[in-house]
Amino acid sequence: MSPLIKRSLAALAGLCIGTSPVLANVITDWDETAVTIVAGTTPYAAQRFMAVVHVAMFDAVNSIERRYRPYLVQLPAAPGTSKESAAAAAASAILATIDAKRADKVKGLVTSYLGSIPDDSRKSDGVALGEAIAAKVLEARANDGADAPDAYRPRTRAGVYVPTAITAGSTWPGVKPFALLNPSQFRPGPPISLKSGEWATDYNELREFGSKASARRSPNQTETARFWLMVGPDAYHPIARQLVNAKQMSVVDSARLMTLVAIALNDAYIAVLDAKYHYNFWRPITAIRNGDIDENLATERDATWQPIDLTPMHPEYPCAHCIASGTVAAVVDAVFGTADIPEVAMRSPTAPGVTHRWANTAALAEEVANARIWAGFHYRFSTRAGTQMGRRLGEYVVKSVLQADNPIRSGANKP
């Protein structure tokens, strides 16, 4: 990895702790770089850019090695074409389109990165291939709905005040998925009845354990809740990178795993926001402050109740963090054939100085689900629905795209 690339990654130094020696890998290098470049966009837009970056890198290196069905396109490549040059050129071409300020930074990064590769036809052929693939991917995603204006309509009566904060992700149900047939493909059934015993149980668990001033939540539970306040690619891409390095995966296999994770996460956000805005279910801070109107005698109103942090600005059901962790778990399980993984470790910008470790994907998903309850953001039934939804979605993605030893099908898997 070039010195300039290393400096560009310093901002993430505290977020990802590998348990194995880190090997040079163009896919993980540019994944980590991309995470820093997309920072500052919304979590959903950031994940979309990550998916586009990885699709371009995968189709570029797979055009050279040709071991898997391409996602979008497979272009001719001369024998010996540099996969490193192709992947770096593809990733940088995508990232340079975010805005002018980022474009200048990306230009410097890719120039430095390519400078460490010998100047010959293999390098120049790789650059040309990567740029050509990136152009085709960008063209295919040009009108996918990500730029649609926010037209969310608050439910109210004439003359009645409602909070005026802008909702998050209200346009995302209209974004075209990368692998799903449509955003509602894995939409779960509706939230449970407010008159049910399960509602009372989950309501009271959250009211007691998710309160900002909770006396029931342990210090470890509080730490976990704050750890998973982080959002966006920072939360899950480091896990995939560590697995690539721990498994010492080849460039094309690294590209495949990272692309499956990236596009599955993107589609998970589309799917979960589709469900959220479809059901429009109330957040705990609303429900608990109105516990006297749900027609359930077992839910006590708490007029001043607050969660551990600011509630995300979109409807509650189902849990978005849970679908994301369930999706990543399902992709990793499917690729490696087991839920047991080399130990991965992460830090979080929302829980400074804390390191969490996992050697099993189910344990990771369970921790995330509990964290959202302890933070006061999601009911337990919502976390279950989100995790199950994520697992189904992740399994579907692995079975549907980038498969090995399949013939290229005209028009298949177009983004």
N, C-alpha and C positions, 0 to 999 in steps of 0.2 A: 504494500500500500504506500502511495507516495506521501511525503511529508505534508503537503497541502491538504490532502484528503484527511490525514490523521488530525490535523489542526481543526478541520471543519467538523470533526466528530467529537471534539472535546466537550461540547455542550451536553452530550449524552453520556459522559464518562461515568456518572453516578447511577445511571438507570439500568445498566446491564452488566452483570458480573458472570463471566464464563467460568465453568468448573473444569474445562479442558483447555489446553493451549489453543489460542486462536490462530487459525491458519489463514493465509491469504486466499480470498475467494471473491471474485469480482461481483458475484450476486449479493453476498452479504455486505461487501463494501458499499455497493450502491444502494442497497436497501437502507443501511444505516445513514448514508448521506441523504437519501430521499426523505427519511423521517425528519431530519433537521430542516430540509428545504421546505417541506409542506407545513411545518409548524406555523401557527398563526392563522391558518385557514380553519374552518369549522371541522370538527371531528369527522363528519360525514364526507365533506369535500376532500379532506386530507386522505381518507381511506380510498376514495375514488381515484385520486392521483396515484396512490400506491398500487392500486390494481392495474391502472394503465401502464405504469412503469414496469411492473413485473410481466404483464402480457407482452410488452415490447421486448424485454430482455429474453423471455422464454422463447418467443418465436424467432428471435435472432440466433440464439445459440442452438436451438433445435433445427434451424435451417442448415446449420453446419454439421451437426451430429446425427440428426434425423432419427431419433429413437422413439419419439412420441408423436401422436397426432397434434398438429399445430392448433393453437387457439383460433387464430384468424387466418394466417398466411404462412406459406413456406416458400421462400425465394431461393433461386439457385445460388450456390456458394462454392467457390473453388476449393479443392482439397487443401487442407492446412490453414484455411482462413482463421484468423485469431478470434477465438470466442471471447476473450477478454476485451478486445477492441470493439467487437460487435455489441456486447452487452453494455459496456460503458457508453458507447455512442448512442445506443437506443435509449438508455435511461436518461442521459443528459438532454437529449432532444425533447423528451417529454417534459422534464422538469423546467426547461428553459421557457416553456409556454405559459407558466403560471402568471408571471408578471415581469416587467422590465428589470426591476431591482434584483429579483432572483435569477433572471437570465444572465446578468453580468457575473454573478457569483458562480453559477453553474459552468459558465464558459471557462472561468479560471480553474475550477476543479477538474473538469474533464481534460483540459490541456495538460495539467500537471499529471493526472492519472495516465494519460496516453503517453506522456513523455518517458515513462519508465518502461515502455514496450519498444523493442527494436523497430527502427524505421525500415520496413520492407513491404512487399506486396501483400503479405499476410495481414499486416496491420491495416494498410489502406483498404484492402478488401473488406476487412471486418468493420471498419468505420463506415464505409459506404453501405454495407448490408444493414448495420444497426440503424443508420439514419433512414434508410428506405423502409424498413419495418416500422419504425416509429411513425413515419409519415402516414402509413396505411392505418395504423392503430388510431392515431389522432383523427384521421378522416372518418373512421368508423364510429368514433365516440363523439363526433362534433355536435350532434343534435340529440343527445341522450336524455335531455330533460334536466340536467344538473343546473342549468342557468335559468330555470323557470322562476318567475316572480312569486313572492309570497302572497297568497290570496286567502290565507286562513281566516275564517269568519268566526269571531267569538260568539258564543251563544249567550244572548241577553234579551232583555225587554227594553223597549224604547224608554229612554230617560234613566235607566239603571246603570250605575257605575260598575265596570269590571276592571281588574288589573290590566294595565296597558303595556306590559312587557311583551316584546316580540317573541313568538314561539320559535322553537328550534326544530329544524328538519321538517316543517310542514309540507314542503314541496317534494321531499325525498320519496314518498310513495309513488310519484310519477316518474322517477328516474328509471331508465331501462337497465335491468340487471345484466350481469355478465354471463351467468349460467342458468339462473332460474327462468322458467317459461314466462312467469309474470310475478309481480310483487306479492300477490296474495296466495301463491302456491302452497305455502306452509302456514298460512294464517291459522292460529289456534281457535278453538271454540271461545265463546264469550266468557267474561269474568264470572265468578261464582255469585250466587244470589246474596244480596245484602241481608236477607232474612234468615240465612242459613247459620248453623252452628259453626261451620268452617270459617265463615266470614268473621264471626265473633272471636274465634280462636286466633286467626291471623291478625286481625285488627288489634287485639290486646297484646299479642306478642310484640308487634311493631311499636305500639304505643309505649310499652315498657322498656324494650331493648333499643329502640331507635331514637328515643328522645335525646336531644342535645344534653340535657341534664340527667340522663338515666342513672339510677342507682343500681340497676340490675346488670348493666353491661360491664363486663370485666375489662381491665386495661388491655388485655390481648385482643379482645373483640373490638375495642375502640381503635386500637392500632390498625387492625385489619380493615375496619370501615374506612379509615382515613387513607390507607394504602390504596384502596380501589376507588378513590375519588378521581384518579387519573383517567383520562379519556384519550381516544384516538389511537393512531398507530403506535405511539409509545407504549401502550398497554400490552400489546400482543406480538408485534413484530420481533422484539428482542428474543422472545422465547423460540420462535422459528429459527432465528439466526444461530442461537446457541446449539440447537439440535443439528443444524447443518454442520457446524464445526465439530461437535462431539462425534457425529457419525462420519466425519471426513468425507462428505458427499462430493461427487464429481460436479463440475460446473452445470451440466445439463440437468442432473438430478436435483441439485440445489435450486436451479431455476424453476423446476417443476414444483417442488414443495413450496417454495416461497410464493409462487404464482397462485397455487391452489389456496394457500392461506389468505393471500391478498384479495383475490376475487371472491372467496367465500365470505370474508369479513365485509366486503363491500355489499354483497347481496344480502347479508344478514342485517345490515343497517337499513337497507331498502325494505326488507320484509318486516322488520320489527316496527319501523315507523308507519308502514302500511297498516299494521294491526293496531298500533297505538291510536292513530287518528281515526281508524274505523270505529273502535270501541269508545274512545274518548273518556276513559275511566278516571275517576278522581284520584289525585295524589293523597298520600297520608296526611299531609298538613291540612288539606281541605276536609278530608273525611273525619279526622279526629277533632277538629274544631267544630264539626257539625255532627258529632256522634249522636245527637238527640233527634236527628231527622231521618235516620236510615231504617226506621221501623224494626230495630233489633234491640230488645231490652238489655242484652248482654254487652252492648258497646257504650261505654261511658264517655261523655263529652269532656274534652280538656281544652278550655278556651285559649290557653296560652302555649299550647304544645308547639315545639319546633324540632326539626331534624338536626342532625349533626352539622350539616352544611346547607348551602342554598340548593333547593330542589331544582333539578333540571327542568327546563321550560318546554316540556312536551308531556302528553298524557302518560299515565302510569303503566297500563297493561299492554303487553307483557314487558318484562325486565330486559332492557337493551344490553346491559353488561352481561347478563346471563346468556342471551343468544350468542353474543360474541365469544364468550369463553366456551360455550357448548359447541360452537362451530369449529373453533380452533382445535378443541379436543377431538372432535369427530374426524377432522382432516388428518391430524397426526396419527390417530388410531388406525385409520384406513391405510395411510401410506406405510406405516411401520408394522402394521399387523398386531399391535398391542397397545394397551394403555400405559404400560410401564415404559418410562423413558430415561435416558441419562439425566442426572439431576441438573435442573436449570435453576438459576437464581436471578432475582431482579430487585432493584430498588425503585422507589417511586418518588416523583417530585412532590407528591402531596403527603408524604410521610418521611421526611428527611432522616437519614441515618439508619433506616430500617431495611433489612434484607429478608426477603421471603424466598423459600426454596420448595421445589416440587420434583418428585420422581414418578409421578403418576398424573395423567391428564384428568382423571375423574376427581382427584383431590384438588386440582387447580380449579375446576369448574365449581366444585362444592364451596370452596373458599370464597369465590367471587359471589356466589348466590347469597351466602351468609353475610358477606360484607354489605350488600345492598339493603338487607333487612336491618342490620345493626347501624347503618347510616341513617335509617328512617326514610328511605326512598321507595321501597317495594315491599309488598305483602308476600308471604311465603308462597301462596298459590301462584303468584305472578312470576316468582323466580323459577318455580318448577316448570311453568309453561314456557318461559324463555329458554331454559336449558334444554328442554326436550325439543323445542323448535330448532334451536341451534344444531343439535345433534342430527336431526333429520336433514337439515339443510346442508350441513357439512358432508354427510355421507352422499347426498345427492350430487354435490359438486364433484367429488372425487370420481364418482361413477359416470359423470357426464362429459367431462372435458379432460384434455391432456392425457388421454389414455395411451398405453403402450401398444405397439404392434397393430394399430388399426389403420386401415387405408384412409387417405384424405378424401373427405366427402365434400363435394361442391356445396358451398354455402353453409356448411355446418359450423356451429359455434360462433357465428358472427356476433360481435358485441353490440 
